[in-house]
């Protein structure tokens, strides 16, 4: 596993420490890795929505109902 050195603001460091001390995570590294995984997943979702919007804007309309679009969005979010 790659090692990195990062600087944190005091409020961020205190928050990380509190998460570890509350036994939410076993270490700051585990927590930071989890936050990065969450951010990466969120970016995939944002990219999917952006692509759908761009495709819809360029075509002028979609044949999908709002319920179908919502179901697709929920399926992507829920994995």
PDB file with one MODEL, atoms N, CA, C and O in Angstrom:
MODEL        1
ATOM      1  N   UNK A   1       0.840  -1.164   0.000  1.00  0.00           N
ATOM      2  CA  UNK A   1       0.000   0.000   0.000  1.00  0.00           C
ATOM      3  C   UNK A   1       0.896   1.242   0.000  1.00  0.00           C
ATOM      4  O   UNK A   1       1.891   1.304   0.721  1.00  0.00           O
ATOM      5  N   UNK A   2       0.535   2.203  -0.799  1.00  0.00           N
ATOM      6  CA  UNK A   2       1.321   3.439  -0.886  1.00  0.00           C
ATOM      7  C   UNK A   2       1.150   4.270   0.382  1.00  0.00           C
ATOM      8  O   UNK A   2       0.065   4.315   0.962  1.00  0.00           O
ATOM      9  N   UNK A   3       2.213   4.917   0.799  1.00  0.00           N
ATOM     10  CA  UNK A   3       2.168   5.784   1.970  1.00  0.00           C
ATOM     11  C   UNK A   3       2.215   7.231   1.498  1.00  0.00           C
ATOM     12  O   UNK A   3       2.926   7.569   0.552  1.00  0.00           O
ATOM     13  N   UNK A   4       1.447   8.074   2.172  1.00  0.00           N
ATOM     14  CA  UNK A   4       1.408   9.486   1.839  1.00  0.00           C
ATOM     15  C   UNK A   4       1.525  10.289   3.121  1.00  0.00           C
ATOM     16  O   UNK A   4       1.158   9.823   4.199  1.00  0.00           O
ATOM     17  N   UNK A   5       2.030  11.477   2.992  1.00  0.00           N
ATOM     18  CA  UNK A   5       2.053  12.412   4.103  1.00  0.00           C
ATOM     19  C   UNK A   5       1.129  13.562   3.734  1.00  0.00           C
ATOM     20  O   UNK A   5       1.296  14.183   2.684  1.00  0.00           O
ATOM     21  N   UNK A   6       0.163  13.845   4.583  1.00  0.00           N
ATOM     22  CA  UNK A   6      -0.774  14.934   4.295  1.00  0.00           C
ATOM     23  C   UNK A   6      -0.856  15.863   5.498  1.00  0.00           C
ATOM     24  O   UNK A   6      -0.596  15.461   6.632  1.00  0.00           O
ATOM     25  N   UNK A   7      -1.219  17.099   5.230  1.00  0.00           N
ATOM     26  CA  UNK A   7      -1.445  18.075   6.296  1.00  0.00           C
ATOM     27  C   UNK A   7      -2.946  18.301   6.415  1.00  0.00           C
ATOM     28  O   UNK A   7      -3.650  18.409   5.412  1.00  0.00           O
ATOM     29  N   UNK A   8      -3.421  18.371   7.642  1.00  0.00           N
ATOM     30  CA  UNK A   8      -4.840  18.563   7.903  1.00  0.00           C
ATOM     31  C   UNK A   8      -5.044  19.837   8.712  1.00  0.00           C
ATOM     32  O   UNK A   8      -4.205  20.219   9.528  1.00  0.00           O
ATOM     33  N   UNK A   9      -6.177  20.482   8.466  1.00  0.00           N
ATOM     34  CA  UNK A   9      -6.526  21.607   9.326  1.00  0.00           C
ATOM     35  C   UNK A   9      -6.886  21.052  10.698  1.00  0.00           C
ATOM     36  O   UNK A   9      -7.229  19.877  10.822  1.00  0.00           O
ATOM     37  N   UNK A  10      -6.813  21.875  11.707  1.00  0.00           N
ATOM     38  CA  UNK A  10      -7.104  21.425  13.066  1.00  0.00           C
ATOM     39  C   UNK A  10      -8.528  20.842  13.179  1.00  0.00           C
ATOM     40  O   UNK A  10      -8.691  19.769  13.759  1.00  0.00           O
ATOM     41  N   UNK A  11      -9.562  21.520  12.642  1.00  0.00           N
ATOM     42  CA  UNK A  11     -10.911  20.936  12.752  1.00  0.00           C
ATOM     43  C   UNK A  11     -11.024  19.567  12.061  1.00  0.00           C
ATOM     44  O   UNK A  11     -11.692  18.667  12.569  1.00  0.00           O
ATOM     45  N   UNK A  12     -10.378  19.417  10.918  1.00  0.00           N
ATOM     46  CA  UNK A  12     -10.426  18.130  10.224  1.00  0.00           C
ATOM     47  C   UNK A  12      -9.699  17.044  11.004  1.00  0.00           C
ATOM     48  O   UNK A  12     -10.170  15.910  11.092  1.00  0.00           O
ATOM     49  N   UNK A  13      -8.559  17.394  11.565  1.00  0.00           N
ATOM     50  CA  UNK A  13      -7.811  16.428  12.365  1.00  0.00           C
ATOM     51  C   UNK A  13      -8.603  16.026  13.602  1.00  0.00           C
ATOM     52  O   UNK A  13      -8.634  14.848  13.958  1.00  0.00           O
ATOM     53  N   UNK A  14      -9.235  16.977  14.255  1.00  0.00           N
ATOM     54  CA  UNK A  14     -10.046  16.670  15.437  1.00  0.00           C
ATOM     55  C   UNK A  14     -11.218  15.770  15.070  1.00  0.00           C
ATOM     56  O   UNK A  14     -11.551  14.848  15.815  1.00  0.00           O
ATOM     57  N   UNK A  15     -11.842  16.031  13.932  1.00  0.00           N
ATOM     58  CA  UNK A  15     -12.960  15.191  13.493  1.00  0.00           C
ATOM     59  C   UNK A  15     -12.483  13.764  13.223  1.00  0.00           C
ATOM     60  O   UNK A  15     -13.127  12.800  13.636  1.00  0.00           O
ATOM     61  N   UNK A  16     -11.352  13.637  12.530  1.00  0.00           N
ATOM     62  CA  UNK A  16     -10.802  12.303  12.274  1.00  0.00           C
ATOM     63  C   UNK A  16     -10.515  11.575  13.583  1.00  0.00           C
ATOM     64  O   UNK A  16     -10.861  10.404  13.736  1.00  0.00           O
ATOM     65  N   UNK A  17      -9.887  12.267  14.519  1.00  0.00           N
ATOM     66  CA  UNK A  17      -9.577  11.659  15.813  1.00  0.00           C
ATOM     67  C   UNK A  17     -10.847  11.202  16.523  1.00  0.00           C
ATOM     68  O   UNK A  17     -10.876  10.131  17.130  1.00  0.00           O
ATOM     69  N   UNK A  18     -11.897  12.021  16.443  1.00  0.00           N
ATOM     70  CA  UNK A  18     -13.143  11.654  17.133  1.00  0.00           C
ATOM     71  C   UNK A  18     -13.774  10.414  16.513  1.00  0.00           C
ATOM     72  O   UNK A  18     -14.343   9.588  17.227  1.00  0.00           O
ATOM     73  N   UNK A  19     -13.683  10.275  15.201  1.00  0.00           N
ATOM     74  CA  UNK A  19     -14.228   9.091  14.541  1.00  0.00           C
ATOM     75  C   UNK A  19     -13.477   7.834  14.970  1.00  0.00           C
ATOM     76  O   UNK A  19     -14.078   6.779  15.174  1.00  0.00           O
ATOM     77  N   UNK A  20     -12.176   7.958  15.104  1.00  0.00           N
ATOM     78  CA  UNK A  20     -11.355   6.813  15.536  1.00  0.00           C
ATOM     79  C   UNK A  20     -11.624   6.512  17.009  1.00  0.00           C
ATOM     80  O   UNK A  20     -11.763   5.349  17.387  1.00  0.00           O
ATOM     81  N   UNK A  21     -11.697   7.547  17.841  1.00  0.00           N
ATOM     82  CA  UNK A  21     -11.916   7.320  19.276  1.00  0.00           C
ATOM     83  C   UNK A  21     -13.311   6.774  19.565  1.00  0.00           C
ATOM     84  O   UNK A  21     -13.515   6.103  20.577  1.00  0.00           O
ATOM     85  N   UNK A  22     -14.272   7.053  18.687  1.00  0.00           N
ATOM     86  CA  UNK A  22     -15.628   6.517  18.839  1.00  0.00           C
ATOM     87  C   UNK A  22     -15.755   5.109  18.268  1.00  0.00           C
ATOM     88  O   UNK A  22     -16.853   4.556  18.191  1.00  0.00           O
ATOM     89  N   UNK A  23     -14.629   4.541  17.872  1.00  0.00           N
ATOM     90  CA  UNK A  23     -14.577   3.186  17.300  1.00  0.00           C
ATOM     91  C   UNK A  23     -15.359   3.056  16.000  1.00  0.00           C
ATOM     92  O   UNK A  23     -15.776   1.959  15.630  1.00  0.00           O
ATOM     93  N   UNK A  24     -15.559   4.180  15.305  1.00  0.00           N
ATOM     94  CA  UNK A  24     -16.172   4.117  13.985  1.00  0.00           C
ATOM     95  C   UNK A  24     -15.174   3.510  12.991  1.00  0.00           C
ATOM     96  O   UNK A  24     -15.557   2.781  12.075  1.00  0.00           O
ATOM     97  N   UNK A  25     -13.913   3.818  13.186  1.00  0.00           N
ATOM     98  CA  UNK A  25     -12.823   3.328  12.345  1.00  0.00           C
ATOM     99  C   UNK A  25     -11.650   2.968  13.251  1.00  0.00           C
ATOM    100  O   UNK A  25     -11.518   3.496  14.356  1.00  0.00           O
ATOM    101  N   UNK A  26     -10.813   2.076  12.776  1.00  0.00           N
ATOM    102  CA  UNK A  26      -9.682   1.656  13.597  1.00  0.00           C
ATOM    103  C   UNK A  26      -8.483   2.605  13.475  1.00  0.00           C
ATOM    104  O   UNK A  26      -7.595   2.597  14.327  1.00  0.00           O
ATOM    105  N   UNK A  27      -8.461   3.417  12.420  1.00  0.00           N
ATOM    106  CA  UNK A  27      -7.354   4.358  12.234  1.00  0.00           C
ATOM    107  C   UNK A  27      -7.778   5.501  11.318  1.00  0.00           C
ATOM    108  O   UNK A  27      -8.782   5.409  10.612  1.00  0.00           O
ATOM    109  N   UNK A  28      -7.012   6.559  11.342  1.00  0.00           N
ATOM    110  CA  UNK A  28      -7.268   7.677  10.429  1.00  0.00           C
ATOM    111  C   UNK A  28      -7.120   7.221   8.986  1.00  0.00           C
ATOM    112  O   UNK A  28      -7.877   7.652   8.117  1.00  0.00           O
ATOM    113  N   UNK A  29      -6.149   6.352   8.727  1.00  0.00           N
ATOM    114  CA  UNK A  29      -5.929   5.865   7.358  1.00  0.00           C
ATOM    115  C   UNK A  29      -7.155   5.126   6.832  1.00  0.00           C
ATOM    116  O   UNK A  29      -7.553   5.316   5.683  1.00  0.00           O
ATOM    117  N   UNK A  30      -7.749   4.286   7.671  1.00  0.00           N
ATOM    118  CA  UNK A  30      -8.950   3.554   7.256  1.00  0.00           C
ATOM    119  C   UNK A  30     -10.077   4.527   6.936  1.00  0.00           C
ATOM    120  O   UNK A  30     -10.781   4.360   5.940  1.00  0.00           O
ATOM    121  N   UNK A  31     -10.247   5.529   7.767  1.00  0.00           N
ATOM    122  CA  UNK A  31     -11.286   6.524   7.555  1.00  0.00           C
ATOM    123  C   UNK A  31     -11.052   7.318   6.271  1.00  0.00           C
ATOM    124  O   UNK A  31     -11.979   7.523   5.489  1.00  0.00           O
ATOM    125  N   UNK A  32      -9.829   7.758   6.057  1.00  0.00           N
ATOM    126  CA  UNK A  32      -9.514   8.535   4.851  1.00  0.00           C
ATOM    127  C   UNK A  32      -9.732   7.679   3.599  1.00  0.00           C
ATOM    128  O   UNK A  32     -10.271   8.167   2.606  1.00  0.00           O
ATOM    129  N   UNK A  33      -9.322   6.421   3.639  1.00  0.00           N
ATOM    130  CA  UNK A  33      -9.565   5.535   2.496  1.00  0.00           C
ATOM    131  C   UNK A  33     -11.059   5.365   2.244  1.00  0.00           C
ATOM    132  O   UNK A  33     -11.490   5.334   1.091  1.00  0.00           O
ATOM    133  N   UNK A  34     -11.855   5.253   3.306  1.00  0.00           N
ATOM    134  CA  UNK A  34     -13.298   5.120   3.144  1.00  0.00           C
ATOM    135  C   UNK A  34     -13.896   6.390   2.536  1.00  0.00           C
ATOM    136  O   UNK A  34     -14.765   6.317   1.667  1.00  0.00           O
ATOM    137  N   UNK A  35     -13.430   7.546   2.994  1.00  0.00           N
ATOM    138  CA  UNK A  35     -13.918   8.809   2.434  1.00  0.00           C
ATOM    139  C   UNK A  35     -13.571   8.925   0.951  1.00  0.00           C
ATOM    140  O   UNK A  35     -14.380   9.406   0.156  1.00  0.00           O
ATOM    141  N   UNK A  36     -12.385   8.491   0.585  1.00  0.00           N
ATOM    142  CA  UNK A  36     -11.981   8.534  -0.827  1.00  0.00           C
ATOM    143  C   UNK A  36     -12.851   7.587  -1.653  1.00  0.00           C
ATOM    144  O   UNK A  36     -13.281   7.945  -2.749  1.00  0.00           O
ATOM    145  N   UNK A  37     -13.117   6.375  -1.137  1.00  0.00           N
ATOM    146  CA  UNK A  37     -13.999   5.435  -1.854  1.00  0.00           C
ATOM    147  C   UNK A  37     -15.378   6.043  -2.062  1.00  0.00           C
ATOM    148  O   UNK A  37     -15.954   5.929  -3.144  1.00  0.00           O
ATOM    149  N   UNK A  38     -15.910   6.694  -1.019  1.00  0.00           N
ATOM    150  CA  UNK A  38     -17.218   7.330  -1.132  1.00  0.00           C
ATOM    151  C   UNK A  38     -17.204   8.440  -2.183  1.00  0.00           C
ATOM    152  O   UNK A  38     -18.133   8.562  -2.981  1.00  0.00           O
ATOM    153  N   UNK A  39     -16.156   9.238  -2.174  1.00  0.00           N
ATOM    154  CA  UNK A  39     -16.043  10.333  -3.144  1.00  0.00           C
ATOM    155  C   UNK A  39     -15.934   9.793  -4.568  1.00  0.00           C
ATOM    156  O   UNK A  39     -16.513  10.361  -5.494  1.00  0.00           O
ATOM    157  N   UNK A  40     -15.191   8.693  -4.746  1.00  0.00           N
ATOM    158  CA  UNK A  40     -15.057   8.092  -6.077  1.00  0.00           C
ATOM    159  C   UNK A  40     -16.407   7.567  -6.563  1.00  0.00           C
ATOM    160  O   UNK A  40     -16.761   7.760  -7.725  1.00  0.00           O
ATOM    161  N   UNK A  41     -17.163   6.905  -5.683  1.00  0.00           N
ATOM    162  CA  UNK A  41     -18.482   6.399  -6.054  1.00  0.00           C
ATOM    163  C   UNK A  41     -19.414   7.563  -6.404  1.00  0.00           C
ATOM    164  O   UNK A  41     -20.165   7.498  -7.377  1.00  0.00           O
ATOM    165  N   UNK A  42     -19.355   8.611  -5.608  1.00  0.00           N
ATOM    166  CA  UNK A  42     -20.182   9.778  -5.866  1.00  0.00           C
ATOM    167  C   UNK A  42     -19.830  10.396  -7.225  1.00  0.00           C
ATOM    168  O   UNK A  42     -20.721  10.838  -7.950  1.00  0.00           O
ATOM    169  N   UNK A  43     -18.552  10.429  -7.570  1.00  0.00           N
ATOM    170  CA  UNK A  43     -18.143  10.988  -8.854  1.00  0.00           C
ATOM    171  C   UNK A  43     -18.690  10.172 -10.015  1.00  0.00           C
ATOM    172  O   UNK A  43     -19.085  10.737 -11.035  1.00  0.00           O
ATOM    173  N   UNK A  44     -18.719   8.853  -9.874  1.00  0.00           N
ATOM    174  CA  UNK A  44     -19.304   7.994 -10.912  1.00  0.00           C
ATOM    175  C   UNK A  44     -20.769   8.356 -11.105  1.00  0.00           C
ATOM    176  O   UNK A  44     -21.244   8.457 -12.236  1.00  0.00           O
ATOM    177  N   UNK A  45     -21.484   8.551 -10.002  1.00  0.00           N
ATOM    178  CA  UNK A  45     -22.902   8.906 -10.086  1.00  0.00           C
ATOM    179  C   UNK A  45     -23.093  10.269 -10.741  1.00  0.00           C
ATOM    180  O   UNK A  45     -23.981  10.445 -11.575  1.00  0.00           O
ATOM    181  N   UNK A  46     -22.261  11.224 -10.364  1.00  0.00           N
ATOM    182  CA  UNK A  46     -22.348  12.563 -10.951  1.00  0.00           C
ATOM    183  C   UNK A  46     -22.057  12.509 -12.443  1.00  0.00           C
ATOM    184  O   UNK A  46     -22.750  13.149 -13.234  1.00  0.00           O
ATOM    185  N   UNK A  47     -21.036  11.751 -12.834  1.00  0.00           N
ATOM    186  CA  UNK A  47     -20.689  11.626 -14.249  1.00  0.00           C
ATOM    187  C   UNK A  47     -21.836  10.996 -15.036  1.00  0.00           C
ATOM    188  O   UNK A  47     -22.116  11.412 -16.160  1.00  0.00           O
ATOM    189  N   UNK A  48     -22.509   9.985 -14.449  1.00  0.00           N
ATOM    190  CA  UNK A  48     -23.634   9.327 -15.116  1.00  0.00           C
ATOM    191  C   UNK A  48     -24.779  10.319 -15.321  1.00  0.00           C
ATOM    192  O   UNK A  48     -25.356  10.388 -16.406  1.00  0.00           O
ATOM    193  N   UNK A  49     -25.104  11.081 -14.283  1.00  0.00           N
ATOM    194  CA  UNK A  49     -26.184  12.065 -14.386  1.00  0.00           C
ATOM    195  C   UNK A  49     -25.824  13.138 -15.409  1.00  0.00           C
ATOM    196  O   UNK A  49     -26.663  13.540 -16.215  1.00  0.00           O
ATOM    197  N   UNK A  50     -24.578  13.597 -15.375  1.00  0.00           N
ATOM    198  CA  UNK A  50     -24.131  14.628 -16.318  1.00  0.00           C
ATOM    199  C   UNK A  50     -24.246  14.123 -17.760  1.00  0.00           C
ATOM    200  O   UNK A  50     -24.692  14.852 -18.645  1.00  0.00           O
ATOM    201  N   UNK A  51     -23.840  12.869 -17.988  1.00  0.00           N
ATOM    202  CA  UNK A  51     -23.928  12.294 -19.339  1.00  0.00           C
ATOM    203  C   UNK A  51     -25.379  12.198 -19.788  1.00  0.00           C
ATOM    204  O   UNK A  51     -25.698  12.504 -20.937  1.00  0.00           O
ATOM    205  N   UNK A  52     -26.262  11.772 -18.881  1.00  0.00           N
ATOM    206  CA  UNK A  52     -27.688  11.698 -19.218  1.00  0.00           C
ATOM    207  C   UNK A  52     -28.231  13.081 -19.572  1.00  0.00           C
ATOM    208  O   UNK A  52     -28.975  13.227 -20.542  1.00  0.00           O
ATOM    209  N   UNK A  53     -27.864  14.087 -18.795  1.00  0.00           N
ATOM    210  CA  UNK A  53     -28.343  15.443 -19.059  1.00  0.00           C
ATOM    211  C   UNK A  53     -27.809  15.970 -20.394  1.00  0.00           C
ATOM    212  O   UNK A  53     -28.546  16.577 -21.170  1.00  0.00           O
ATOM    213  N   UNK A  54     -26.517  15.730 -20.651  1.00  0.00           N
ATOM    214  CA  UNK A  54     -25.936  16.191 -21.913  1.00  0.00           C
ATOM    215  C   UNK A  54     -26.596  15.504 -23.100  1.00  0.00           C
ATOM    216  O   UNK A  54     -26.891  16.151 -24.105  1.00  0.00           O
ATOM    217  N   UNK A  55     -26.832  14.190 -22.992  1.00  0.00           N
ATOM    218  CA  UNK A  55     -27.483  13.457 -24.071  1.00  0.00           C
ATOM    219  C   UNK A  55     -28.911  13.965 -24.275  1.00  0.00           C
ATOM    220  O   UNK A  55     -29.363  14.123 -25.410  1.00  0.00           O
ATOM    221  N   UNK A  56     -29.617  14.218 -23.176  1.00  0.00           N
ATOM    222  CA  UNK A  56     -30.990  14.725 -23.281  1.00  0.00           C
ATOM    223  C   UNK A  56     -31.014  16.119 -23.894  1.00  0.00           C
ATOM    224  O   UNK A  56     -31.872  16.424 -24.723  1.00  0.00           O
ATOM    225  N   UNK A  57     -30.071  16.961 -23.486  1.00  0.00           N
ATOM    226  CA  UNK A  57     -30.028  18.314 -24.031  1.00  0.00           C
ATOM    227  C   UNK A  57     -29.723  18.308 -25.525  1.00  0.00           C
ATOM    228  O   UNK A  57     -30.279  19.107 -26.278  1.00  0.00           O
ATOM    229  N   UNK A  58     -28.845  17.413 -25.950  1.00  0.00           N
ATOM    230  CA  UNK A  58     -28.491  17.395 -27.369  1.00  0.00           C
ATOM    231  C   UNK A  58     -29.591  16.772 -28.224  1.00  0.00           C
ATOM    232  O   UNK A  58     -29.715  17.112 -29.401  1.00  0.00           O
ATOM    233  N   UNK A  59     -30.381  15.881 -27.667  1.00  0.00           N
ATOM    234  CA  UNK A  59     -31.456  15.259 -28.449  1.00  0.00           C
ATOM    235  C   UNK A  59     -32.751  16.064 -28.366  1.00  0.00           C
ATOM    236  O   UNK A  59     -33.642  15.917 -29.203  1.00  0.00           O
ATOM    237  N   UNK A  60     -32.838  16.897 -27.369  1.00  0.00           N
ATOM    238  CA  UNK A  60     -34.031  17.718 -27.229  1.00  0.00           C
ATOM    239  C   UNK A  60     -35.103  17.080 -26.369  1.00  0.00           C
ATOM    240  O   UNK A  60     -35.925  17.794 -25.795  1.00  0.00           O
ATOM    241  N   UNK A  61     -35.122  15.762 -26.259  1.00  0.00           N
ATOM    242  CA  UNK A  61     -36.113  15.092 -25.429  1.00  0.00           C
ATOM    243  C   UNK A  61     -35.688  13.651 -25.194  1.00  0.00           C
ATOM    244  O   UNK A  61     -34.753  13.153 -25.821  1.00  0.00           O
ATOM    245  N   UNK A  62     -36.386  12.995 -24.289  1.00  0.00           N
ATOM    246  CA  UNK A  62     -36.165  11.577 -24.044  1.00  0.00           C
ATOM    247  C   UNK A  62     -37.498  10.851 -24.061  1.00  0.00           C
ATOM    248  O   UNK A  62     -38.534  11.431 -23.735  1.00  0.00           O
ATOM    249  N   UNK A  63     -37.469   9.603 -24.436  1.00  0.00           N
ATOM    250  CA  UNK A  63     -38.684   8.790 -24.426  1.00  0.00           C
ATOM    251  C   UNK A  63     -38.929   8.163 -23.056  1.00  0.00           C
ATOM    252  O   UNK A  63     -40.004   7.620 -22.801  1.00  0.00           O
ATOM    253  N   UNK A  64     -37.932   8.239 -22.178  1.00  0.00           N
ATOM    254  CA  UNK A  64     -38.071   7.648 -20.857  1.00  0.00           C
ATOM    255  C   UNK A  64     -38.959   8.521 -19.977  1.00  0.00           C
ATOM    256  O   UNK A  64     -38.930   9.749 -20.054  1.00  0.00           O
ATOM    257  N   UNK A  65     -39.745   7.857 -19.144  1.00  0.00           N
ATOM    258  CA  UNK A  65     -40.579   8.595 -18.203  1.00  0.00           C
ATOM    259  C   UNK A  65     -39.729   9.031 -17.024  1.00  0.00           C
ATOM    260  O   UNK A  65     -38.622   8.531 -16.823  1.00  0.00           O
ATOM    261  N   UNK A  66     -40.249   9.953 -16.255  1.00  0.00           N
ATOM    262  CA  UNK A  66     -39.505  10.399 -15.080  1.00  0.00           C
ATOM    263  C   UNK A  66     -39.340   9.252 -14.089  1.00  0.00           C
ATOM    264  O   UNK A  66     -38.345   9.199 -13.366  1.00  0.00           O
ATOM    265  N   UNK A  67     -40.306   8.333 -14.047  1.00  0.00           N
ATOM    266  CA  UNK A  67     -40.204   7.167 -13.171  1.00  0.00           C
ATOM    267  C   UNK A  67     -39.068   6.237 -13.615  1.00  0.00           C
ATOM    268  O   UNK A  67     -38.357   5.681 -12.778  1.00  0.00           O
ATOM    269  N   UNK A  68     -38.901   6.070 -14.928  1.00  0.00           N
ATOM    270  CA  UNK A  68     -37.818   5.232 -15.450  1.00  0.00           C
ATOM    271  C   UNK A  68     -36.451   5.859 -15.146  1.00  0.00           C
ATOM    272  O   UNK A  68     -35.514   5.164 -14.754  1.00  0.00           O
ATOM    273  N   UNK A  69     -36.357   7.150 -15.328  1.00  0.00           N
ATOM    274  CA  UNK A  69     -35.101   7.845 -15.043  1.00  0.00           C
ATOM    275  C   UNK A  69     -34.778   7.759 -13.556  1.00  0.00           C
ATOM    276  O   UNK A  69     -33.630   7.528 -13.177  1.00  0.00           O
ATOM    277  N   UNK A  70     -35.800   7.946 -12.711  1.00  0.00           N
ATOM    278  CA  UNK A  70     -35.597   7.854 -11.270  1.00  0.00           C
ATOM    279  C   UNK A  70     -35.170   6.447 -10.874  1.00  0.00           C
ATOM    280  O   UNK A  70     -34.276   6.286 -10.043  1.00  0.00           O
ATOM    281  N   UNK A  71     -35.790   5.429 -11.454  1.00  0.00           N
ATOM    282  CA  UNK A  71     -35.434   4.038 -11.154  1.00  0.00           C
ATOM    283  C   UNK A  71     -33.986   3.755 -11.563  1.00  0.00           C
ATOM    284  O   UNK A  71     -33.257   3.093 -10.825  1.00  0.00           O
ATOM    285  N   UNK A  72     -33.569   4.243 -12.718  1.00  0.00           N
ATOM    286  CA  UNK A  72     -32.185   4.057 -13.149  1.00  0.00           C
ATOM    287  C   UNK A  72     -31.217   4.744 -12.193  1.00  0.00           C
ATOM    288  O   UNK A  72     -30.174   4.185 -11.854  1.00  0.00           O
ATOM    289  N   UNK A  73     -31.556   5.942 -11.764  1.00  0.00           N
ATOM    290  CA  UNK A  73     -30.700   6.679 -10.829  1.00  0.00           C
ATOM    291  C   UNK A  73     -30.570   5.939  -9.508  1.00  0.00           C
ATOM    292  O   UNK A  73     -29.469   5.819  -8.970  1.00  0.00           O
ATOM    293  N   UNK A  74     -31.692   5.438  -8.977  1.00  0.00           N
ATOM    294  CA  UNK A  74     -31.665   4.697  -7.727  1.00  0.00           C
ATOM    295  C   UNK A  74     -30.868   3.401  -7.867  1.00  0.00           C
ATOM    296  O   UNK A  74     -30.135   3.022  -6.954  1.00  0.00           O
ATOM    297  N   UNK A  75     -31.010   2.720  -9.005  1.00  0.00           N
ATOM    298  CA  UNK A  75     -30.264   1.481  -9.235  1.00  0.00           C
ATOM    299  C   UNK A  75     -28.762   1.744  -9.241  1.00  0.00           C
ATOM    300  O   UNK A  75     -27.986   0.955  -8.700  1.00  0.00           O
ATOM    301  N   UNK A  76     -28.358   2.849  -9.852  1.00  0.00           N
ATOM    302  CA  UNK A  76     -26.938   3.193  -9.890  1.00  0.00           C
ATOM    303  C   UNK A  76     -26.430   3.516  -8.486  1.00  0.00           C
ATOM    304  O   UNK A  76     -25.345   3.078  -8.102  1.00  0.00           O
ATOM    305  N   UNK A  77     -27.197   4.269  -7.730  1.00  0.00           N
ATOM    306  CA  UNK A  77     -26.784   4.647  -6.383  1.00  0.00           C
ATOM    307  C   UNK A  77     -26.695   3.420  -5.474  1.00  0.00           C
ATOM    308  O   UNK A  77     -25.781   3.315  -4.657  1.00  0.00           O
ATOM    309  N   UNK A  78     -27.628   2.511  -5.616  1.00  0.00           N
ATOM    310  CA  UNK A  78     -27.683   1.332  -4.741  1.00  0.00           C
ATOM    311  C   UNK A  78     -26.787   0.207  -5.214  1.00  0.00           C
ATOM    312  O   UNK A  78     -26.702  -0.837  -4.567  1.00  0.00           O
ATOM    313  N   UNK A  79     -26.121   0.408  -6.331  1.00  0.00           N
ATOM    314  CA  UNK A  79     -25.172  -0.581  -6.822  1.00  0.00           C
ATOM    315  C   UNK A  79     -25.863  -1.621  -7.591  1.00  0.00           C
ATOM    316  O   UNK A  79     -25.224  -2.549  -8.088  1.00  0.00           O
TER     317      UNK A  79
ENDMDL
END
